[in-house]
């Protein structure tokens, strides 16, 4: 038995994860001050995985609420990045509840 992505369906998950990380970086580029605060390694060579995860979560929440990926990236706020428990739907009446 092999661990081939075609056997496990892992390719699709890998694509989704890669897209989420790409969108997270695109979002963080809009907030240079937050990005600077979350740089790690000598000289700020890398971003903290926590801020990348927070950006990805914010994107997923907005997309699940009906935004396109581009809208989600453009509309995410600094508050959402710095407070991942922030409820976007409570603040923005244009976002509908998907349930």
N, C-alpha and C positions, 0 to 999 in steps of 0.2 A: 504494500500500500504506500502510495506517495503522498506528499503534501502539495500536490499540484494545485494552483489556484483554480483550475477548471473543475477539479473534484470538489472543492469546498465552496466554490462561488466567491472566493476571496478577491477576485479581480474587481468585482463591482464595489465591494466595501473599500478597497484600496483607492478606486477612482473617486468615491464620495469623500473619503478622508483627504485625499490630495486636493480636491476642489475646495473643501472647507478651509484647509490651511492657506490655499492661495487667496481665497476671499478674505480670510482673517488678516493676512498681511496687507492686502489692498485697503482694508478698513483702517488698520493701524497707521498706514501712510498718511491718513487724514489728520492724525493726532500726534505730531512730532514730539510734543512735550510729554505725553504719556509714553510714547515709544522710548524716549530718552531715559525716563525713570525706570523702565523695565529692561534696560540693557544689562547683560551679564557678561562675564569674562573680561579680562583685562582689556581696556580700551573700548568696551562696548561692542564686541564683535558678534554678539548673538542676543536675540530677544528671549526673555523668560517664557517658558512654555505656558505658564499660568496666564499671561496676558493674551497669548495666541489662542488658548482654550476659551478665555472669556469672550474674545471677539468672535470665535466660531459659534459659541452658544448664542450670542446676541444675533448673529446672522440667521441661525436656524430658527430662533423664536420668531423673528420677523417674517421669514419665508413661510413658516407654518401658519402665520397669521394672515397670509395672502399677499405679501410683498414679493416682487421679483428679486432675484439676487442683486441686480444693479440698484434697485430701490433700497434694499436692506443695507448694502454697503454705504450708500449715500446718506441714509437717514439715521444710522447708529450714532448715539451720543456718547460723549465722554463718560457720563453717568453710567451708562450701560456697561462700558468697559471696566470701570473702576468698582462697580457694584453689580456683579453678575446676578444677584438676586432681585435686581430692579425689575418691576413689572411694567413693561412698556405699554401694554394695553390699557393700564390704568391712567396713564398720562396722555395717550394719543387716541382721541376718539375716532380717528380714521382707520385704526387697526381693529379689525373684527375678531371676535372670539371664534376660533375654528370648531369649538365643540357644539 
